[in-house]
Amino acid sequence: MREFIISTETNCDLSAEFIKTNNICVIPHYYTVDEEVYGDGKELTNKEFYDKMRDKHKVGTMASNPAVIEEMFTAIAKEGKDIIHISFSSALSGGCGNVQMVSNQIMEAYPEMKIVVIDTLAASLGEGIMIKKALELKAEGKTIDETVSIIQDLCPHLNTLFTVDDLDYLYRGGRLSKTTAIVGSLVNIKPILKINEEGKLVAHSKVRGRNKSIQALVSMMEEQLGSYKDKQLEIGIMHGDCEDDALTLKKLAEEKFGYTNFMIEPIGPSIGAHSGPGTLGIVFLGDHR
């Protein structure tokens, strides 16, 4: 049985230590601050990045570079290994399509190689949870096909819910009109958003005030769990430089459901550029999204 590698991209928001320890191949997605490009060796810390956003620096993002993907996957092909790529939602970025295109080219050049691209239709720790599960299955001796089948069956059950602290960032990203952002900010409106079955970001509801928005995430989680209440792999909590709020959300979910298997990670710049500092999200398995 040929060995296989797990690959993903920087949007998975797993820690650098975890990625290095588990030999995960990570394709960079890029971000810009005042037109300066970061993401491939040149980086800002999450704190530095969010502080620049707070100071109103212009930020942006770019998807993966096919030439970089080709270089990374070719190196794995030359080692005689296969690849499972666990991807950011194709509805939110062109990165998944770039990986699929390059994978087809690599498999033509190396016919004995198998590359399977799994579109999670999720983001951030939604990908991260699937990556951890794939690593677990690999350690158990599962084949690439067995691993792919299990991960593909789990992906439709990934629920990703989040709220933002400042509507201006959603306006800048084209998610809200300027009028809605201004009026909402004046009355302290906090939207609750989710990633739907098509992998798209959609509004679910809105509440007034930060504390109520954190409580709303837990309430909505309770609605979505269904038969998966006692079948969680991990509960992912991700934050845009607001760790105290992430710990508050963890405490509320612990008290509500009795869970202890939490993973808390900061949201990296290539997602955070669109949601802003103060973004807070939770990922879990449920009957449906």
Phi, psi and chi 1 to 4 in degrees:
 res  aa     phi    psi   chi1   chi2   chi3   chi4
   1 MET       -  128.0 -179.0  175.6   68.7      -
   2 ARG   -71.1  141.4  -77.0  168.4   59.8   94.9
   3 GLU   -71.1  148.6 -176.6  179.6   -7.9      -
   4 PHE  -127.4  152.6   61.4   89.5      -      -
   5 ILE  -107.2  144.6  -66.0  -71.1      -      -
   6 ILE   -92.8  128.2  -53.9  -63.0      -      -
   7 SER  -124.1  160.9   75.8      -      -      -
   8 THR  -159.5 -160.3 -173.1      -      -      -
   9 GLU  -135.3  173.8   75.4  -67.3  -58.9      -
  10 THR   -61.0  -18.9   44.4      -      -      -
  11 ASN   -69.4   -6.3  -69.3   -9.4      -      -
  12 CYS   -69.7  -21.8   72.0      -      -      -
  13 ASP    62.2   22.4  -70.9  -25.5      -      -
  14 LEU   -78.2  154.5  -69.9  170.6      -      -
  15 SER   -68.2  151.8   71.0      -      -      -
  16 ALA   -60.3  -36.3      -      -      -      -
  17 GLU   -64.1  -45.2 -179.8 -177.9    2.4      -
  18 PHE   -63.2  -42.5 -177.8   86.6      -      -
  19 ILE   -62.3  -44.7  -74.3  165.9      -      -
  20 LYS   -66.9  -44.9 -178.2  177.8  179.7 -179.3
  21 THR   -60.9  -34.2  -60.8      -      -      -
  22 ASN  -102.8   10.5  -69.8  -79.8      -      -
  23 ASN    53.1   46.3 -168.3   32.8      -      -
  24 ILE   -87.1  133.2  -59.0  167.8      -      -
  25 CYS   -82.9  121.0  172.8      -      -      -
  26 VAL  -118.0  118.0  179.0      -      -      -
  27 ILE   -86.7  127.9  -65.6  165.1      -      -
  28 PRO   -74.6  137.3   24.3  -31.5      -      -
  29 HIS  -104.0  145.2  -81.6 -143.7      -      -
  30 TYR  -106.0  156.1  -53.1   96.6      -      -
  31 TYR  -138.7  157.3   58.4   98.4      -      -
  32 THR  -126.0  147.0   60.6      -      -      -
  33 VAL  -130.5  116.2  179.0      -      -      -
  34 ASP    52.6   44.3  -61.8  -31.2      -      -
  35 GLU    72.9   -2.0  -49.7  -59.3  -27.8      -
  36 GLU   -86.5  131.1 -169.7  167.7   -5.9      -
  37 VAL   -91.6  134.7  178.9      -      -      -
  38 TYR  -127.9  164.7  -63.7   85.3      -      -
  39 GLY   124.0  -11.7      -      -      -      -
  40 ASP  -130.4   73.0 -169.2    5.5      -      -
  41 GLY    97.9  -33.8      -      -      -      -
  42 LYS  -102.2  117.3 -178.5  179.6 -178.6 -178.7
  43 GLU  -135.6  154.2  -59.0  -75.8   -5.7      -
  44 LEU  -104.5  150.7  -65.1  171.0      -      -
  45 THR   -68.6  159.9   66.1      -      -      -
  46 ASN   -57.8  -40.2  -73.7  -40.1      -      -
  47 LYS   -62.2  -46.8  175.6   67.4  173.5  172.5
  48 GLU   -59.9  -42.4  -70.8  170.3  -21.9      -
  49 PHE   -64.2  -49.3  176.2   76.9      -      -
  50 TYR   -68.0  -32.0  -75.0  114.0      -      -
  51 ASP   -64.5  -37.4  -79.9  -13.7      -      -
  52 LYS   -65.4  -38.1  -72.6 -175.8  178.9  -66.3
  53 MET   -63.0  -42.9  -70.5 -168.1   77.7      -
  54 ARG   -62.0  -32.6  -67.2 -177.2  179.7  102.6
  55 ASP   -85.6   10.5  -68.3  -22.8      -      -
  56 LYS    70.1   24.5  -54.0  -57.7 -178.5 -176.6
  57 HIS   -67.6  150.0  -71.2  -96.5      -      -
  58 LYS   -79.4  123.2 -177.9 -179.4  178.1 -177.7
  59 VAL  -121.0  156.8  -58.4      -      -      -
  60 GLY  -157.4  178.6      -      -      -      -
  61 THR  -138.8  159.1   60.4      -      -      -
  62 MET  -139.1  145.4  -64.0  178.9  -70.5      -
  63 ALA   -74.1 -178.3      -      -      -      -
  64 SER   -65.2  157.5   50.7      -      -      -
  65 ASN   -97.7  117.9 -177.6  -21.4      -      -
  66 PRO   -55.7  -33.0  -29.7   37.5      -      -
  67 ALA   -66.3  -36.9      -      -      -      -
  68 VAL   -69.8  -41.9  172.3      -      -      -
  69 ILE   -59.7  -45.0  -58.5  169.8      -      -
  70 GLU   -60.3  -43.3 -179.3  178.4   11.0      -
  71 GLU   -62.7  -44.6  180.0 -179.3   -8.2      -
  72 MET   -69.0  -43.5  -63.3  173.5   78.9      -
  73 PHE   -72.9  -32.8  -80.9   13.6      -      -
  74 THR   -63.6  -39.5  -62.2      -      -      -
  75 ALA   -61.3  -39.2      -      -      -      -
  76 ILE   -69.4  -39.8  -64.6  170.6      -      -
  77 ALA   -59.2  -41.2      -      -      -      -
  78 LYS   -67.8  -20.6  -70.6  179.6  177.4  177.9
  79 GLU   -83.9   -3.1  -65.8  175.1   -4.2      -
  80 GLY    76.1   28.4      -      -      -      -
  81 LYS  -114.4  155.5  -62.1  175.1 -177.3  176.6
  82 ASP   -96.7  175.0  -64.8  -32.3      -      -
  83 ILE  -138.3  135.0  -60.6  172.5      -      -
  84 ILE  -109.3  117.8  -61.5  175.6      -      -
  85 HIS  -102.2  121.9 -178.0   81.4      -      -
  86 ILE  -104.4  111.1  -62.9  178.0      -      -
  87 SER  -107.7  151.6  175.4      -      -      -
  88 PHE   -59.2  150.9 -172.9   64.8      -      -
  89 SER   -52.9  129.9  173.4      -      -      -
  90 SER   -67.7  -17.9   60.9      -      -      -
  91 ALA   -81.8   -9.7      -      -      -      -
  92 LEU  -112.8  -11.6  -62.7  174.9      -      -
  93 SER  -160.2  153.7  168.2      -      -      -
  94 GLY   -81.6    0.8      -      -      -      -
  95 GLY   -61.4  -41.1      -      -      -      -
  96 CYS   -61.3  -43.4 -175.9      -      -      -
  97 GLY   -63.9  -37.0      -      -      -      -
  98 ASN   -62.3  -43.3  -70.9  -15.8      -      -
  99 VAL   -65.6  -42.0  173.7      -      -      -
 100 GLN   -63.4  -43.3 -172.4   64.2   70.3      -
 101 MET   -60.7  -48.2  175.2 -173.2   69.5      -
 102 VAL   -67.3  -37.7  172.5      -      -      -
 103 SER   -59.6  -41.9  -64.4      -      -      -
 104 ASN   -62.0  -39.5  -68.9  -22.8      -      -
 105 GLN   -67.0  -42.3  -64.9  170.2   -6.1      -
 106 ILE   -64.5  -41.9  -62.9  -70.2      -      -
 107 MET   -69.1  -25.9  -73.5 -172.5  -71.3      -
 108 GLU   -69.0  -39.6  -75.4 -175.3   11.8      -
 109 ALA   -76.2  -27.6      -      -      -      -
 110 TYR  -128.5   80.4  -64.0   85.0      -      -
 111 PRO   -60.1  -22.9  -21.8   33.0      -      -
 112 GLU   -80.1   -7.9   72.1  -74.6   -2.4      -
 113 MET   -92.2  144.3 -174.6 -176.6 -167.9      -
 114 LYS  -117.9  128.8  176.1  179.5  -74.6 -171.2
 115 ILE  -125.6  123.1  -54.2  174.9      -      -
 116 VAL  -115.3  123.1 -178.6      -      -      -
 117 VAL  -100.3  118.4  179.6      -      -      -
 118 ILE  -102.6  114.1  -61.4  176.3      -      -
 119 ASP   -83.7  104.5 -177.0   -2.8      -      -
 120 THR   -70.3  -16.7   64.2      -      -      -
 121 LEU    52.2   33.1  -62.8  174.5      -      -
 122 ALA  -137.6 -173.5      -      -      -      -
 123 ALA  -150.0  163.2      -      -      -      -
 124 SER    52.4 -127.1 -173.1      -      -      -
 125 LEU   -72.2   -8.4  -66.7 -176.4      -      -
 126 GLY   -60.6  -46.1      -      -      -      -
 127 GLU   -64.1  -43.2  -62.7  169.8   77.0      -
 128 GLY   -58.0  -41.6      -      -      -      -
 129 ILE   -64.3  -40.1  -70.8  170.3      -      -
 130 MET   -68.5  -35.3  -67.4  -61.6   95.1      -
 131 ILE   -64.2  -45.4  -69.3  163.0      -      -
 132 LYS   -60.9  -40.6  -74.9 -166.7  166.6 -172.8
 133 LYS   -65.5  -41.8 -178.2   62.1  177.0  177.6
 134 ALA   -62.2  -39.6      -      -      -      -
 135 LEU   -64.3  -39.5  -71.0  167.1      -      -
 136 GLU   -62.8  -44.4  176.2 -172.2  -46.8      -
 137 LEU   -64.6  -40.1  -66.4  167.5      -      -
 138 LYS   -61.9  -43.3  179.2 -177.7  176.4 -177.5
 139 ALA   -64.5  -27.8      -      -      -      -
 140 GLU   -77.4   -7.2  -68.7  172.5   -0.3      -
 141 GLY    94.3   11.3      -      -      -      -
 142 LYS   -66.3  146.1  -66.8  -73.4 -167.4  -68.5
 143 THR   -74.2  169.8   66.5      -      -      -
 144 ILE   -60.7  -41.5 -174.5  169.9      -      -
 145 ASP   -66.7  -41.0  -69.1  -24.1      -      -
 146 GLU   -64.0  -42.2  -69.9  169.4  -28.1      -
 147 THR   -64.0  -46.1  -58.5      -      -      -
 148 VAL   -59.3  -44.4  165.8      -      -      -
 149 SER   -60.0  -44.9  177.7      -      -      -
 150 ILE   -66.9  -44.5  -67.4  169.4      -      -
 151 ILE   -64.6  -42.8  -61.7  -59.8      -      -
 152 GLN   -63.1  -33.4  -73.1  178.3  -29.5      -
 153 ASP   -70.6  -30.5  -74.7  -14.9      -      -
 154 LEU   -80.6  -33.1  -74.8  169.8      -      -
 155 CYS   -53.7  -42.1  -76.2      -      -      -
 156 PRO   -64.0  -12.8  -22.9   34.9      -      -
 157 HIS   -97.2    1.7  -61.9  -78.0      -      -
 158 LEU   -74.9  120.8  -78.3  170.3      -      -
 159 ASN  -105.7  128.3  -80.8 -101.5      -      -
 160 THR  -124.2  111.4  -53.4      -      -      -
 161 LEU  -118.7  142.5  -46.2  175.7      -      -
 162 PHE  -158.3  166.0   69.1   97.1      -      -
 163 THR  -133.0  159.2 -173.4      -      -      -
 164 VAL  -120.6  155.6  -60.5      -      -      -
 165 ASP   -93.1  -25.0 -164.6   39.6      -      -
 166 ASP  -132.9  114.8 -171.1  -22.0      -      -
 167 LEU   -67.1  -17.6  -65.0  175.6      -      -
 168 ASP   -60.1  -34.4 -174.2   50.9      -      -
 169 TYR   -70.1  -35.7  -60.6  109.0      -      -
 170 LEU   -68.0  -34.5  -69.3  179.0      -      -
 171 TYR   -64.1  -47.0  157.2   64.1      -      -
 172 ARG   -61.2  -32.9  -68.1 -172.4 -155.5  178.9
 173 GLY   -84.8    4.4      -      -      -      -
 174 GLY    83.0   11.8      -      -      -      -
 175 ARG   -88.7  -19.6  -60.5  -67.9 -178.6 -178.0
 176 LEU  -136.9  153.3  -72.1  178.1      -      -
 177 SER   -74.7  158.8   69.3      -      -      -
 178 LYS   -61.8  -41.7 -173.8  173.4 -176.1  178.9
 179 THR   -61.8  -46.1  -59.2      -      -      -
 180 THR   -60.7  -42.0  -59.6      -      -      -
 181 ALA   -64.4  -42.7      -      -      -      -
 182 ILE   -67.6  -49.7  -68.9  172.1      -      -
 183 VAL   -63.2  -43.2  172.7      -      -      -
 184 GLY   -61.7  -39.8      -      -      -      -
 185 SER   -66.6  -37.6  -64.1      -      -      -
 186 LEU   -63.9  -35.8  -72.9  173.7      -      -
 187 VAL  -102.4   12.9  -63.9      -      -      -
 188 ASN    63.4   39.0 -159.4   21.5      -      -
 189 ILE   -77.1  135.6  -69.7  -64.6      -      -
 190 LYS  -122.3  117.6  -53.1  -62.9 -179.0 -174.3
 191 PRO   -78.6  147.8   29.9  -34.0      -      -
 192 ILE  -107.0  121.8  -52.2  -60.7      -      -
 193 LEU  -119.9  162.3  -54.0  106.8      -      -
 194 LYS  -145.4  165.7   69.6  174.0 -175.5  175.8
 195 ILE  -100.6  120.9  -64.2  178.8      -      -
 196 ASN   -85.8 -171.7   68.7    9.0      -      -
 197 GLU   -62.8  -24.1  -64.6   86.9  -12.2      -
 198 GLU   -92.0    3.5  -61.8  174.2  -16.4      -
 199 GLY    79.6   15.3      -      -      -      -
 200 LYS   -98.7  151.4  -63.4  176.6 -179.5  177.6
 201 LEU   -83.1  123.1  176.1   64.9      -      -
 202 VAL  -136.0  153.3  -64.4      -      -      -
 203 ALA   -79.3  139.5      -      -      -      -
 204 HIS  -106.8  -48.0  176.1  -92.4      -      -
 205 SER  -163.7 -177.9   57.4      -      -      -
 206 LYS  -147.7  147.7   55.5 -171.8  176.5 -176.9
 207 VAL  -134.1  171.6  -62.8      -      -      -
 208 ARG  -109.5  117.4 -175.1  170.1  -66.9  177.1
 209 GLY   103.3  148.4      -      -      -      -
 210 ARG   -65.3  -47.1 -179.5   66.1  163.8 -179.8
 211 ASN   -59.9  -42.0  -71.9  -22.6      -      -
 212 LYS   -66.6  -31.9  -74.3 -174.6  178.3  178.8
 213 SER   -68.9  -35.7   71.9      -      -      -
 214 ILE   -68.2  -43.0  -63.2  174.2      -      -
 215 GLN   -64.0  -34.6  -67.8  166.4    4.5      -
 216 ALA   -65.5  -33.9      -      -      -      -
 217 LEU   -61.4  -41.1  -67.7  174.9      -      -
 218 VAL   -69.6  -40.5  177.8      -      -      -
 219 SER   -63.2  -43.1  -64.1      -      -      -
 220 MET   -68.0  -35.5 -170.8  173.3  169.3      -
 221 MET   -59.4  -43.0 -179.9  177.6  177.4      -
 222 GLU   -60.1  -38.0 -175.4  175.3   23.5      -
 223 GLU   -65.8  -32.8  -65.7  171.9    6.3      -
 224 GLN   -92.7  -18.8  -62.1  -63.9  111.3      -
 225 LEU   -60.0  -51.0  -76.9  170.6      -      -
 226 GLY    56.4 -133.6      -      -      -      -
 227 SER   -71.6   -8.1   65.3      -      -      -
 228 TYR   -89.8    6.4  -82.0   81.8      -      -
 229 LYS   -53.8  -38.8 -176.2  174.9 -178.8  179.9
 230 ASP  -108.7   21.8  -60.8  -41.1      -      -
 231 LYS  -128.4   32.7  -64.4 -173.5  -71.3 -172.6
 232 GLN   -76.2  138.6  -63.4  -59.0  -44.3      -
 233 LEU   -77.6  -60.2  -58.3  174.1      -      -
 234 GLU  -151.4  157.8  -88.7 -171.2  -76.9      -
 235 ILE  -104.4  117.3  -49.2  -62.3      -      -
 236 GLY   -93.3  128.6      -      -      -      -
 237 ILE  -121.7  124.1  -65.1  178.5      -      -
 238 MET  -124.9  148.1   54.1  -84.3 -166.9      -
 239 HIS  -144.7  148.9   64.6   91.4      -      -
 240 GLY   -95.8   76.7      -      -      -      -
 241 ASP    58.1   45.7 -163.7   30.4      -      -
 242 CYS  -142.8   62.0   55.9      -      -      -
 243 GLU   -62.0  -34.9 -172.4  174.1    9.2      -
 244 ASP   -61.0  -40.9  -73.0  -13.4      -      -
 245 ASP   -67.1  -35.8  -74.5  -17.1      -      -
 246 ALA   -62.7  -39.5      -      -      -      -
 247 LEU   -69.4  -33.6  -67.7  172.0      -      -
 248 THR   -64.4  -44.3  -63.3      -      -      -
 249 LEU   -61.9  -42.2  177.2   55.9      -      -
 250 LYS   -59.5  -45.0  173.2  179.9  177.5  -73.7
 251 LYS   -62.5  -42.9 -178.1  179.6  178.5 -177.9
 252 LEU   -63.1  -42.3  -71.0  173.8      -      -
 253 ALA   -68.7  -37.1      -      -      -      -
 254 GLU   -59.7  -48.7  -83.9 -179.2  -35.0      -
 255 GLU   -66.6  -36.3  -67.2  172.3  -10.9      -
 256 LYS   -75.6  -43.3 -175.2   73.0  173.3  178.9
 257 PHE  -115.5  -12.4  -52.5  112.6      -      -
 258 GLY    80.4   12.6      -      -      -      -
 259 TYR   -72.9  148.1  -64.6  139.8      -      -
 260 THR  -127.0   -7.7   58.2      -      -      -
 261 ASN   -95.2   73.3   51.5  -24.9      -      -
 262 PHE  -104.3  148.1  -70.6   89.2      -      -
 263 MET  -127.9  118.4  166.9  173.3   52.1      -
 264 ILE  -113.5  124.2  -59.3  178.0      -      -
 265 GLU  -141.5  149.9  -63.8  -70.9   -8.5      -
 266 PRO   -73.2  150.5   24.6  -31.9      -      -
 267 ILE   -81.4  126.3  -61.8  168.9      -      -
 268 GLY   -72.2  168.0      -      -      -      -
 269 PRO   -60.8  -32.8  -28.1   37.0      -      -
 270 SER   -71.2  -19.6   60.1      -      -      -
 271 ILE   -97.9  -42.4  -66.5  177.8      -      -
 272 GLY   -60.4  -25.5      -      -      -      -
 273 ALA   -60.9  -25.6      -      -      -      -
 274 HIS   -96.9  -18.9  -60.4  -78.4      -      -
 275 SER  -113.4  -26.6   56.3      -      -      -
 276 GLY    88.6  167.9      -      -      -      -
 277 PRO   -63.6  147.0   19.8  -29.6      -      -
 278 GLY    90.3   -1.8      -      -      -      -
 279 THR   -67.1  138.5  -60.5      -      -      -
 280 LEU  -139.8  127.9 -178.4   65.3      -      -
 281 GLY  -139.4  163.9      -      -      -      -
 282 ILE  -139.8  139.8 -169.9  163.1      -      -
 283 VAL  -125.2  136.3  177.7      -      -      -
 284 PHE  -160.0  170.4   56.3   92.4      -      -
 285 LEU   -94.3  138.1  -65.0  174.9      -      -
 286 GLY  -143.3  172.6      -      -      -      -
 287 ASP   -57.6  -39.3  -80.3  -20.6      -      -
 288 HIS  -156.3  170.9   53.6   80.4      -      -
 289 ARG   -83.4      -  -65.4 -170.7  178.9 -168.4
